[in-house]
Amino acid sequence: MTGNIAHELRTPVTSIRGFLEIVLSNKGLNREKREEYLHRAYGQTHTLSELISDMTLLARIDEKQGAFEFVEVAANQLLEKVRYDAAGALADKNIIFRTDIPEGLVLRGNESLLYSVFKNLTDNVIAHAGEDIQINITAVDKGGPMVRFTFADTGAGIPDETHLERLFERFYRVNDGRTRATGGSGLGLSIVKNTVELHGGTITVSNSQLGGLEFTFSLPAR
């Protein structure tokens, strides 16, 4: 794990250093190129910040710190916030975001972590599933302590199913460079799994019959 973290940190740090060295060592660099390299270095600082933030969150979940306040969370409002926050990226790839959630469904958990479950799954689709597809989120409330959710997309999926059981591993990539090429910290699905388990639920992933991936997981209801 330490080796993985060092490797992931090295990539953006090396990029930032390279861009800044170009700017500092080339006094005759024209303004347009100078600004380009500075903007690219600045973009890599966002990658670093996201990586550090996600690693910190995972560490807190692992330690099960008492800082996580559990409250009642309206499921439909939560998903509407995810839709709103991802609207621009969804529109860029013509991805339709559909939900089928029982009216009045209330979850019991940490609102920020529950948001991260659906936001990370959505970001994963945006990054890897392709364009002109759909996201379908459904929930089945059987009146018990847990609600079963399915989060499925109609995108590319992962034909080689040997990768599926490893998707929740930290920094795991289906192919080399996949996460770096599309953005993200490489920890999103690990955060999803650890959050679901922190809330007493379970999660699995499979290829959907409609194409794409289907995540099935449970979360506590009020």
Secondary structure by P-SEA (a helix, b strand, c coil): caaaaaaaaaaaaaaaaaaaaaaaacccccaaaaaaaaaaaaaaaaaaaaaaaaaaaaaaaaacccccccccccaaaaaaaaaaaaaaaaaaabbbbbbbccccccccccaaaaaaaaaaaaaaaaacccccbbbbbbbbbccccbbbbbbbbccccccccccccccccccccccccccccccccccaaaaaaaaaaaacbbbbbcccccccbbbbbccccc
